[in-house]
């Protein structure tokens, strides 16, 4: 069937009863019907403390909490007085069970090599690194940077930090030296764990070289631990006493390590994400609440079983990698699968071959990847059985019905439910999602809130909007995995998230609710853009552009893109005397990639004499967005002198 419109797709699904999940899934561990979901949801929001307490009890605590929630808006503390250890819960807890020698982690590298670590083996490596870090002087609360490719050492590093109470801050390996420096400096990291390089699309990413470049600007940095990943490493320097090979340190480290009890509110990680200013925000997550919610969402939303191999395709540098590559699956004693390389490298059917060869049961990925595969045609997945798959998930951006349908037919073989999961770096875990076997899906909708979560669609005054009306997506009450603050900037935390809409956490997303109460996400409504499921701040890209000596001013907006969801379009005015040219465009693109990373490289650059501004001097972004989307044609594509005329015409609209 070739359905094109959403209505056609809906009727196809209804006729084929795809809305009612197959019997195999009615076995969802706890929730097996919509009635059950509704009853438990009602209970969970009537008494969230009771609900979350019961869940937290399923995990190991060295000391039980006294207060489940202390809510001093906008600051929340969960499981106050309780002591636990996240790494203990991910590893040690399983060592006394049949999971002891089960694969905790299966990894395949881009070049086809693979490694499997059982719970026992992973525990040993984590204990060794915990001892190494302690010997290097890393204490409780110190920050450790992790700048690695997607290799098992990334997981070992995160768990070792969590184990000793050091705060990890993972920086995606695709970020530049400059981006790394800015983040590590804000975190005041004393140690960075990196590799001599990583593989991506057959090429080598020179990670250690970037760390060397960044290191001179990070005064707090004392040690760099380097994983040997390549036979012929990219050139990099070596500073005796500061730089250490991972394998040398671990070879002599003891594998005995007792996980210390840590306070529930002990900081677990800082993850930098883009906001509406040029400066990335260090989102702070703590131990007990994050643990409880990443555990439960993995268990119920992915209906995880002991036999499951779970593949979340995210890099660990993003929050999805934290919660659903590492912590969620390991807390549940599942097997987590990691693939280092790019999706279509070296062969276009690489992913489908991985699923086939490793017997993957759950695949969790982003709509952009699905659209890219869809574009390649149906023949690549068709070459593989994919019989092991029983559940699919998506995250990171709204999924268009066409991509949903393709995923459902060609990957899920009309057999696997799809969970479209909405959440953010700040929320720590999934907040809106279907539950397989209970909450029926509608393609393109993240459906209903998870237990204990109270989302709403409101206007600027915080008033709930009726079904069908678009507005701001907010959360009305605190949840265990919520961010606690922005690192070193509690004021920005309060202002950014809790002041726009009275009494609510504002997500920055637009949404509407349908007559069944289902949530439909409509994209960001602030100056954040979502490129291929990666979050970028327009202000960050603008400041990268203006740091180029020939740029006077820049404005960056998103424009719709069939593949990436949103593409980056930049409007640039040049310093007097500089001539626009194709060469300069290329130079500016490369400059942004150098300043931030290639994910931020603008797709379009347009030179303009002036940028359109309102009388009060505000850049007219809506006008630029329309222009970038090609909804209005003005002059040619290289110079846009008519902008000021257009600006006058549109002034009233934008003020
Ligand atoms: C978007 C990624 C629609 C949203 C976990 C949010 C989504 C931003 C969905 C957070 C979804 C995430 N449907 N949009 N299922 N999931 N988003 O912090 O705009 O990298 O605010 O966290 O991604 O991106 P972040």
Boltz pocket constraint, residues with backbone or C-beta under 6 A from the ligand:
constraints:
  - pocket:
      binder: B
      contacts: [[A, 273], [A, 318], [A, 319], [A, 320], [A, 394], [A, 395], [A, 396], [A, 397], [A, 398], [A, 399], [A, 420], [A, 421], [A, 422], [A, 423], [A, 424], [A, 425], [A, 426], [A, 432], [A, 446], [A, 507], [A, 508], [A, 509], [A, 521], [A, 523], [A, 524], [A, 530], [A, 533], [A, 534], [A, 535]]
      max_distance: 6.0
